[in-house]
Amino acid sequence: MTHTTVAILGGGLAGLNAARLMQQAGLDFQLFEARDRLGGRILTVDAAGVPGLGGYDLGPSWFWPRMQPAIAALVEELRLPSFPQNSDGDVVFERMSREPAQRYSAEPQEPQSLRLVGGAATLIHALAKMLPTERLHLSAPVTGLTLEGDGIMLTVAGADGSPESVTAEQVIIALPPRVAQVGLAFTPLLPPETLTLWQDTPTWMAPHAKFFALYDRPFWREAGYSGSVQSMVGPMPEIHDATTADGQAALFGFLGVGAAERRRMGEDALTNACLAQFTRIFGADAAMPRASLYKDWAADPWTAAPADPVSTGHAVFTPDWVQGPWAERLVLAGSETSPTEAGYLAGAVEASATAVSTLLTRLDGVRA
Ligand SMILES: Cc1cc2nc3c(=O)[nH]c(=O)nc-3n(C[C@H](O)[C@H](O)[C@H](O)COP(=O)(O)OP(=O)(O)OC[C@H]3O[C@@H](n4cnc5c(N)ncnc54)[C@H](O)[C@@H]3O)c2cc1C
C-alpha cells in the first residue's frame, strides 16, 4: 500500500497548481487523475482532434489579466506568451430567421480577452513539466475515501480496473464538487449539509458544447468581419474567431441546443446545422472547412454530473465546503470553490492556492 502526506484528486489546473505549491513547500504528495490526460476542462487539440498544444481550445479559451490577478501572475511566472482575441472588424447580430443578419462596427473589447499561444493547455504542460512524473498518476480515478484514525485511505482504480489502496494524512479534492459527490464513496458518509452543498454547486460550463470549423484562410476577416456573432436564430448563439496565434484560420461557436437534444441529434446533424449557420452569415466559403471539431462537455462524466445539464450557473461561495468528521482531513480546491472567480481558470488558481495554504497551516499544527 502506498503512503503519502497529501493525496491530490484531479489533474486539472487546480490539482496541478496545488501540486506545484506542495512541491515548492517541499511536501510529499501524489496526484491521481481519472482521465488518461492532464488538464480536465482545459483541452487543446490539433486539427485532427488530438490533445496537445495544437491551438484549438475545446475548453477554456480566454483569461482577463487585469481583472484576474491570480491567473495573470501564474501566466507571467510560467512565461507563457498570450495574444488578444481577434475583435478587429464588424460584428453580426441575428435577431430572427426571417430578417437578414445585422452588421455593426465593433467597439474595442473591454476588458480585452487574451488567449495563450498554443492554447490553454500550455498552462498544463508548463505545470506538469515542473513536477516529477512518478507523482502524477493518469487513468487513476479515485472511487472511495475512508476516514481512519490517523488519515484517509483512498481507493484508486488501477490500470487493469483492480482497486489499489493509498493512505494519506490529508486529501485535496481538486474536482468540481458535484463530480466529487457523484464519483466518490465516503466512509463514514459526508454530513447531509456538505452533501447537499456539493450537489447544489453547478459545474461551470459543464452543460455546454463547442463546435469549431477550420479553414485554409480567414475569409471573414478579408470581408471585414471580426468573426464575432450573436444569434437568436442558432444553433450557435455565440460565435468567435478561433484562428490560432500562428495563423491557422478557424471559427468556433457555443451550441445553444440543450444537452438532451444534442444527444438525440448526434454530431453529424449538429455539424451540418453549425456549418449552415456559418455559411448563412459569412458566405459560401464557410460551407467547406478543411476540418471540424466538436466537444460536448455534458456527455463527459469526468466533468458533468447528471445534475449539470439541468442546473447551471456559477457557484455561490461558502467558507464551509467540508463539515463534520471530514473537515480536518479534506480540503476542496476546484475552481467552483473560489470565493472570487468561481468557475474560471483564475478561480482554479486561486482556490488551489488557498487550499494548499490551509493545509500547510494544518500540517504545521499537527507537527508542532
Ligand atoms: C467549454 C468551456 C469553456 C470555458 N471557457 C472558459 C474561459 O474562456 N475562461 C475561463 O477562465 N474559464 C473557462 N472555462 C472554465 C475552466 O475550464 C475551469 O474553470 C477550469 O479549467 C477548472 O479547473 P479545475 O482544475 O478546477 O477543474 P477540472 O478542469 O474540471 O479538473 C478536475 C479534474 O479531476 C478529474 N477527476 C474527476 N473525477 C475524478 C476522480 N474520481 N478521481 C480522480 N480524478 C478525477 C477530471 O478528469 C479533471 O481532470 C471553460 C470551461 C469549459 C468546459
The ligand as an SDF file (V2000), in Angstrom:
LIG
                    3D

 53 58  0  0  0  0  0  0  0  0999 V2000
  -16.3610   24.8460  -22.8620 C   0  0  0  0  0  0  0  0  0  0  0  0
  -15.6880   25.5670  -21.7210 C   0  0  0  0  0  0  0  0  0  0  0  0
  -15.2880   26.8850  -21.8810 C   0  0  0  0  0  0  0  0  0  0  0  0
  -14.6700   27.5610  -20.8180 C   0  0  0  0  0  0  0  0  0  0  0  0
  -14.2210   28.8400  -21.0410 N   0  0  0  0  0  0  0  0  0  0  0  0
  -13.5040   29.4600  -20.0790 C   0  0  0  0  0  0  0  0  0  0  0  0
  -12.8190   30.6780  -20.3660 C   0  0  0  0  0  0  0  0  0  0  0  0
  -12.8190   31.1620  -21.5190 O   0  0  0  0  0  0  0  0  0  0  0  0
  -12.1490   31.2740  -19.3410 N   0  0  0  0  0  0  0  0  0  0  0  0
  -12.0850   30.7460  -18.0830 C   0  0  0  0  0  0  0  0  0  0  0  0
  -11.4680   31.3470  -17.1970 O   0  0  0  0  0  0  0  0  0  0  0  0
  -12.6970   29.5510  -17.7970 N   0  0  0  0  0  0  0  0  0  0  0  0
  -13.3810   28.9000  -18.7610 C   0  0  0  0  0  0  0  0  0  0  0  0
  -13.9070   27.6540  -18.5260 N   0  0  0  0  0  0  0  0  0  0  0  0
  -13.7830   27.1020  -17.1650 C   0  0  0  0  0  0  0  0  0  0  0  0
  -12.3820   26.4820  -16.8970 C   0  0  0  0  0  0  0  0  0  0  0  0
  -12.1370   25.4870  -17.8530 O   0  0  0  0  0  0  0  0  0  0  0  0
  -12.3620   25.8920  -15.4920 C   0  0  0  0  0  0  0  0  0  0  0  0
  -12.5660   26.9050  -14.5250 O   0  0  0  0  0  0  0  0  0  0  0  0
  -11.0380   25.2300  -15.0940 C   0  0  0  0  0  0  0  0  0  0  0  0
  -10.4470   24.5240  -16.1430 O   0  0  0  0  0  0  0  0  0  0  0  0
  -11.3310   24.3410  -13.8770 C   0  0  0  0  0  0  0  0  0  0  0  0
  -10.1660   23.6890  -13.4410 O   0  0  0  0  0  0  0  0  0  0  0  0
  -10.2860   22.6800  -12.2090 P   0  0  0  0  0  0  0  0  0  0  0  0
   -8.9300   22.0610  -12.0680 O   0  0  0  0  0  0  0  0  0  0  0  0
  -10.8830   23.3570  -11.0460 O   0  0  0  0  0  0  0  0  0  0  0  0
  -11.3460   21.5700  -12.6480 O   0  0  0  0  0  0  0  0  0  0  0  0
  -11.2970   20.4560  -13.8890 P   0  0  0  0  0  0  0  0  0  0  0  0
  -10.5560   21.0860  -15.0030 O   0  0  0  0  0  0  0  0  0  0  0  0
  -12.6800   20.0680  -14.0560 O   0  0  0  0  0  0  0  0  0  0  0  0
  -10.3820   19.3480  -13.2690 O   0  0  0  0  0  0  0  0  0  0  0  0
  -10.8810   18.3090  -12.4730 C   0  0  0  0  0  0  0  0  0  0  0  0
  -10.0790   17.0500  -12.8030 C   0  0  0  0  0  0  0  0  0  0  0  0
  -10.4910   15.9820  -11.9370 O   0  0  0  0  0  0  0  0  0  0  0  0
  -10.5480   14.7770  -12.6840 C   0  0  0  0  0  0  0  0  0  0  0  0
  -11.4250   13.8410  -11.9710 N   0  0  0  0  0  0  0  0  0  0  0  0
  -12.7840   13.8000  -11.9330 C   0  0  0  0  0  0  0  0  0  0  0  0
  -13.2090   12.8110  -11.1150 N   0  0  0  0  0  0  0  0  0  0  0  0
  -12.0850   12.2130  -10.6280 C   0  0  0  0  0  0  0  0  0  0  0  0
  -11.8560   11.1290   -9.7240 C   0  0  0  0  0  0  0  0  0  0  0  0
  -12.8730   10.4600   -9.1610 N   0  0  0  0  0  0  0  0  0  0  0  0
  -10.5730   10.7790   -9.4390 N   0  0  0  0  0  0  0  0  0  0  0  0
   -9.5180   11.4520   -9.9930 C   0  0  0  0  0  0  0  0  0  0  0  0
   -9.6970   12.4800  -10.8740 N   0  0  0  0  0  0  0  0  0  0  0  0
  -10.9510   12.8670  -11.1640 C   0  0  0  0  0  0  0  0  0  0  0  0
  -11.0640   15.2130  -14.0330 C   0  0  0  0  0  0  0  0  0  0  0  0
  -10.7780   14.2620  -15.0290 O   0  0  0  0  0  0  0  0  0  0  0  0
  -10.3230   16.5420  -14.2170 C   0  0  0  0  0  0  0  0  0  0  0  0
   -9.0800   16.3510  -14.8670 O   0  0  0  0  0  0  0  0  0  0  0  0
  -14.4980   26.9260  -19.5650 C   0  0  0  0  0  0  0  0  0  0  0  0
  -14.8830   25.5950  -19.4090 C   0  0  0  0  0  0  0  0  0  0  0  0
  -15.4570   24.9130  -20.4780 C   0  0  0  0  0  0  0  0  0  0  0  0
  -15.8510   23.4520  -20.3140 C   0  0  0  0  0  0  0  0  0  0  0  0
  1  2  1  0
  2  3  1  0
  2 52  2  0
  3  4  2  0
  4  5  1  0
  4 50  1  0
  5  6  2  0
  6  7  1  0
  6 13  1  0
  7  8  2  0
  7  9  1  0
  9 10  1  0
 10 11  2  0
 10 12  1  0
 12 13  2  0
 13 14  1  0
 14 15  1  0
 14 50  1  0
 15 16  1  0
 16 17  1  0
 16 18  1  0
 18 19  1  0
 18 20  1  0
 20 21  1  0
 20 22  1  0
 22 23  1  0
 23 24  1  0
 24 25  2  0
 24 26  1  0
 24 27  1  0
 27 28  1  0
 28 29  2  0
 28 30  1  0
 28 31  1  0
 31 32  1  0
 32 33  1  0
 33 34  1  0
 33 48  1  0
 34 35  1  0
 35 36  1  0
 35 46  1  0
 36 37  1  0
 36 45  1  0
 37 38  2  0
 38 39  1  0
 39 40  1  0
 39 45  2  0
 40 41  1  0
 40 42  2  0
 42 43  1  0
 43 44  2  0
 44 45  1  0
 46 47  1  0
 46 48  1  0
 48 49  1  0
 50 51  2  0
 51 52  1  0
 52 53  1  0
M  END
$$$$
